[in-house]
């Protein structure tokens, strides 16, 4: 059976005796694969190299994120929710992936997290969703005993809906909203 391995980097080298030898690497700049191409050991070395690439450095926030993504708390979510969370998890990984887990015990880390959330203040719903995703990861870490306190508890919201405006069209939602307002106002009188 033929297996197509993506990203194999081959380099031809001329040896001192004039012979040409081909060296294979898992990817450009990656680890060498010493087995012969086509052999089962070649495929195993390739997969081992790629598996080690995906492993986060021990003791960093990235390990918590990796554990969360593999946990039932995440895998049990609806596919659309997981997809939305992954977009924000990517932002979190880029910003805090190399943060040492020990730094999460420092109370100043909450300020760092809030400052990161405030970068999205122009789009308050995005800021709130990013904060909620980060808080959920921290809650997972606290539940698993990885951290003692959740620095993202009770973070508040930036987005405030203006329910007074409502829809002015004739849709069922706007009609229902007007009825609710009338009933509420009638109760005050």
C-alpha positions in Angstrom: 0.0 0.0 0.0 1.3 3.4 -1.0 1.1 6.2 1.6 1.5 9.9 0.6 3.3 11.8 3.3 2.9 15.6 3.0 5.9 17.9 3.4 8.8 15.5 3.1 11.9 17.4 2.4 14.6 15.6 0.3 18.2 16.8 0.0 20.7 15.3 -2.4 24.3 15.3 -1.1 27.4 14.3 -2.9 29.7 12.2 -0.6 33.5 12.4 -0.6 33.7 9.3 -2.8 31.6 10.9 -5.5 28.4 8.9 -4.6 25.1 10.9 -4.3 22.9 10.2 -1.3 19.4 11.5 -0.6 18.6 12.6 2.9 15.0 12.9 4.0 13.5 15.2 6.6 10.0 15.3 8.1 9.7 18.9 6.8 12.1 21.7 5.7 14.3 22.4 8.7 12.7 19.4 10.6 14.3 16.2 12.0 16.0 13.7 9.8 14.2 10.5 8.9 16.9 7.7 8.9 14.8 4.9 7.5 14.6 4.1 3.8 11.7 5.7 1.9 8.8 3.3 1.5 9.7 1.3 4.6 7.2 1.1 7.5 9.9 2.6 9.8 10.0 5.7 7.5 6.2 6.3 8.0 6.6 5.7 11.8 9.5 8.2 12.1 7.5 10.7 10.0 4.5 10.5 12.3 6.6 10.6 15.4 8.3 13.8 14.2 4.9 15.4 13.5 3.5 14.2 16.9 6.4 15.8 18.7 5.8 19.0 16.9 2.2 19.2 18.1 3.2 18.6 21.8 3.1 21.9 23.8 6.1 22.7 26.0 5.5 21.4 29.5 4.7 23.9 32.1 3.1 26.5 29.8 -0.4 27.7 29.3 -0.5 25.9 26.0 -0.5 22.6 27.9 -3.8 23.7 29.6 -5.3 24.6 26.3 -4.3 21.3 24.8 -5.8 19.4 27.7 -9.0 21.5 27.4 -9.3 20.8 23.7 -9.0 17.0 24.4 -11.4 17.0 27.4 -15.1 16.1 27.2 -16.0 19.6 28.3 -14.8 20.8 24.8 -15.4 17.7 22.7 -19.0 17.4 24.0 -19.9 20.8 22.7 -21.9 21.2 19.5 -19.8 21.4 16.3 -20.7 25.0 15.7 -19.8 26.0 19.2 -16.4 24.2 19.0 -15.7 25.9 15.7 -16.4 29.3 17.2 -14.4 28.5 20.3 -11.4 27.3 18.2 -11.2 30.7 16.5 -10.8 32.4 19.9 -8.6 29.6 21.3 -6.2 30.4 18.4 -6.1 34.0 19.5 -5.5 32.9 23.1 -2.7 30.5 22.1 -1.0 33.1 20.0 -1.0 35.6 22.9 -0.6 33.5 26.0 0.7 30.1 24.7 4.2 30.4 26.2 3.0 31.9 29.5 4.3 29.7 32.4 1.5 28.0 34.4 3.2 29.3 37.5 2.5 32.9 36.4 -1.3 32.1 36.6 -1.0 32.2 40.4 0.2 35.9 40.2 -2.7 38.3 40.8 -1.3 40.7 38.1 -2.1 38.1 35.4 -5.7 39.2 35.5 -4.7 42.7 34.5 -2.8 41.2 31.5 -5.8 39.2 30.5 -8.1 42.3 30.8 -5.6 44.4 28.7 -5.7 41.7 26.0 -9.5 41.7 26.1 -9.6 45.4 25.8 -7.6 45.2 22.5 -11.0 44.1 21.0 -13.0 46.9 22.6 -14.0 48.3 19.2 -16.0 45.1 18.8 -17.4 44.5 22.3 -19.2 41.2 21.5 -15.9 39.8 20.1 -14.1 41.0 23.3 -16.8 39.3 25.5 -16.6 36.1 23.5 -12.8 36.0 23.7 -13.0 36.7 27.5 -15.6 34.0 27.9 -13.5 31.5 26.1 -10.5 32.3 28.2 -12.6 32.1 31.3 -13.9 28.7 30.3 -10.4 27.4 29.8 -9.4 28.8 33.2 -12.4 27.3 34.8 -11.4 23.9 33.4 -7.9 24.3 34.8 -9.3 25.2 38.2 -11.7 22.2 38.2 -8.8 19.9 37.3 -6.6 21.2 40.0 -4.0 22.7 37.7 -4.5 26.2 39.1 -5.8 27.3 42.5 -7.9 30.3 41.4 -9.5 31.4 38.2 -8.1 34.8 37.3 -11.0 35.3 34.8 -13.9 34.9 37.2 -16.5 37.6 37.1 -14.8 39.6 34.3 -17.9 41.6 33.3 -19.1 42.4 29.9 -18.3 45.2 27.4 -21.3 44.7 25.1 -24.6 46.2 26.2 -27.7 45.5 24.1 -30.1 48.4 23.6 -33.4 46.6 24.1 -35.3 49.9 24.2 -34.8 50.4 20.5 -36.3 47.1 19.4 -37.1 46.3 15.8 -39.4 48.8 14.1 -40.4 46.5 11.3 -43.6 44.4 11.4 -41.8 41.2 12.3 -43.3 38.9 14.9 -40.3 39.6 17.2 -40.9 43.3 17.1 -44.6 43.0 17.6 -44.0 40.6 20.6 -41.5 43.1 22.0 -44.0 46.0 21.8 -46.6 43.8 23.5 -44.2 43.0 26.3 -43.4 46.7 26.8 -47.0 47.6 26.9 -47.7 44.9 29.5 -44.8 46.0 31.5 -45.9 49.6 31.4 -49.5 48.7 32.2 -48.2 46.9 35.3 -46.6 50.2 36.6 -49.7 52.3 36.4 
